[in-house]
Amino acid sequence: IYIGAMANEGTIEATAGGAVSLSQGSNSGLLRVAGGTMVIAAPWVNTGTLEIDGGALTLIGTVDTNIPMDFGPGGGTFTVSGTVENAGRTLGANGPGTLVLANGTTVRGGTIANTGGAGLVMSGPPSGGSWTLDGVTLATDLTVPTLANLVVINGLTLADARLTATNTANFNTRIRFIGTQTLGGTGEVFFADISANS
């Protein structure tokens, strides 16, 4: 089902293998995925509730709004793909699911923090991929996959988090601090499987 520009004040659900696509609107009600898929294309404004209990929800484009995500017992995946204007906000998820940063995603400002057992992954092509953290506080563990390129600008603060760079022989994994940067806070940066290309 495709839904164009609209203001949702009730409930929209993607259930039992169903697919819903939303574009250019607002949500002050409930957007819920329970075994289906939902794709939301920016621009849109969220003041309501987002839930996943099995299935997948994806945000595409430049997202400049609150996007708290709660996972039900069935878990699921919550993917952001594009630019998240996160200053003064927290990008994260709560519960037994996974927050996915798609290839090419930029998070600007604010905090990335998962709770309740939610995971955080970077998902890109086998040949690598690139992500940008711009003035972000990282409050949950993040692993940079082999061949990936994580760019940091305007500093990175760790809040009891571990940033891990995976690496295998003869393949590059990069965490690049562009210009004069500050790596601050409390946590650790861990280089796994060290090789000459780390």
C-alpha positions in Angstrom: 0.0 0.0 0.0 1.3 3.5 -0.9 0.1 6.5 1.1 1.1 10.0 -0.1 1.2 13.2 1.9 -1.0 12.8 5.0 -1.3 13.5 8.7 -1.8 10.3 10.6 -3.6 10.7 13.9 -4.7 7.1 14.3 -3.0 3.8 13.6 -1.2 2.5 10.5 0.0 -1.1 10.6 2.0 -3.4 8.4 1.1 -6.9 9.4 1.5 -10.5 8.3 3.9 -9.9 5.4 2.1 -6.8 4.3 4.0 -3.7 3.0 3.2 0.0 3.6 5.0 3.0 2.0 4.5 6.5 3.4 5.7 9.8 2.0 5.8 13.4 3.1 3.5 13.7 6.1 3.3 13.6 9.8 2.5 11.0 12.5 0.9 12.0 15.8 -0.6 8.5 16.3 0.8 5.0 16.0 2.9 3.5 13.2 3.3 -0.2 13.9 5.1 -3.0 12.1 4.1 -6.5 13.1 5.5 -9.1 10.7 5.4 -6.7 7.7 7.5 -3.9 6.2 7.1 -0.2 6.3 9.1 2.4 4.4 8.8 6.1 5.3 10.3 8.7 2.9 11.2 12.2 4.3 10.3 14.9 4.8 7.9 13.9 7.6 7.4 14.9 11.2 6.9 12.4 14.1 5.3 13.3 17.4 3.7 9.9 17.9 4.7 6.4 18.5 6.8 4.0 16.4 6.7 0.2 17.2 8.1 -2.9 15.6 7.1 -6.4 16.7 8.7 -8.5 14.0 9.3 -7.1 10.5 11.2 -4.0 9.3 10.7 -0.3 9.3 13.0 1.9 7.1 13.4 5.7 7.1 14.7 7.2 3.9 16.0 10.7 3.2 16.8 13.6 5.5 15.1 13.0 8.8 14.7 16.0 11.1 12.3 14.8 13.8 12.1 12.7 16.9 12.2 9.0 16.1 12.1 6.9 19.2 11.7 3.2 18.4 10.3 0.5 20.6 10.6 -3.2 19.8 8.1 -5.8 20.9 9.0 -9.4 21.9 9.2 -10.3 18.2 12.1 -7.9 17.6 12.8 -6.7 14.1 14.9 -4.2 12.3 14.8 -0.4 12.3 16.9 1.1 9.4 17.8 4.7 8.8 19.1 5.6 5.3 20.1 9.1 4.5 20.8 12.0 6.9 19.5 12.2 10.5 19.4 15.7 11.9 19.9 14.6 15.5 21.1 17.7 17.3 19.5 17.8 20.8 17.9 14.4 20.3 18.6 10.7 20.8 18.6 8.3 17.9 18.0 4.8 19.3 15.9 1.8 19.9 14.6 -0.1 22.9 14.0 -3.8 23.1 15.1 -7.0 21.4 15.7 -5.7 17.9 18.4 -4.0 15.8 19.0 -0.4 14.7 20.6 -0.4 11.3 22.6 2.4 9.8 22.5 1.9 6.1 25.4 2.6 3.8 25.9 6.3 3.2 24.0 7.4 6.4 25.1 10.6 8.2 24.1 11.3 11.8 24.5 14.9 12.7 24.7 15.8 16.4 22.9 14.3 19.4 23.3 10.9 20.9 23.0 7.4 19.5 21.9 5.2 22.4 20.1 1.8 22.5 18.5 0.3 25.5 16.8 -3.0 26.5 19.2 -5.2 24.5 18.8 -3.5 21.1 21.8 -3.8 18.8 23.4 -1.3 16.5 24.9 -2.3 13.2 26.3 -0.7 10.1 25.0 -2.4 7.0 26.8 -2.0 3.6 27.9 -3.8 0.5 30.6 -6.6 0.8 33.1 -4.2 -0.8 32.8 -1.8 2.2 30.6 1.3 2.4 30.9 4.7 4.1 29.2 6.4 7.1 29.6 9.7 8.8 29.2 10.7 12.4 29.1 14.5 12.8 29.5 15.8 16.4 27.9 12.6 17.8 27.9 11.1 21.3 28.0 7.3 21.0 26.3 5.7 24.0 26.1 2.2 22.6 28.6 -0.2 21.2 29.3 0.0 17.4 31.4 -2.2 15.2 32.8 -0.9 11.9 32.7 -3.8 9.4 35.7 -5.0 7.3 36.4 -2.7 4.4 34.1 0.0 5.7 34.9 3.7 6.1 33.6 5.6 9.1 34.2 9.3 8.9 34.2 11.5 12.0 33.8 15.2 11.9 33.3 17.8 14.7 34.4 15.3 17.3 33.2 12.0 18.7 32.3 11.5 22.4 32.1 8.0 23.8 29.6 7.5 26.7 30.6 4.1 28.1 30.7 2.7 24.6 33.1 0.6 22.6 33.9 1.5 19.0 35.4 -1.6 17.2 37.2 -1.7 13.9 37.2 -5.2 12.4 39.9 -6.1 10.0 41.2 -9.1 8.1 44.5 -9.6 6.4 45.1 -7.4 3.4 41.8 -5.5 3.8 41.4 -2.0 5.1 38.9 -0.8 7.7 39.1 2.9 8.3 38.0 5.2 11.1 38.9 8.6 9.7 39.0 11.8 11.9 38.9 14.6 9.3 40.7 17.8 10.4 41.4 18.7 14.0 39.2 16.5 16.1 38.5 15.5 19.7 37.9 11.9 20.7 36.5 12.3 24.2 34.3 10.8 26.9 34.6 7.4 28.6 34.9 4.2 26.5 37.4 2.5 24.2 38.4 2.2 20.6 39.3 -1.4 19.8 41.1 -2.6 16.6 40.3 -6.2 16.1 42.4 -8.6 14.0 45.3 -6.2 13.6 47.1 -6.3 10.3 49.4 -4.0 8.4 46.3 -2.4 6.9 44.6 -1.3 10.1 
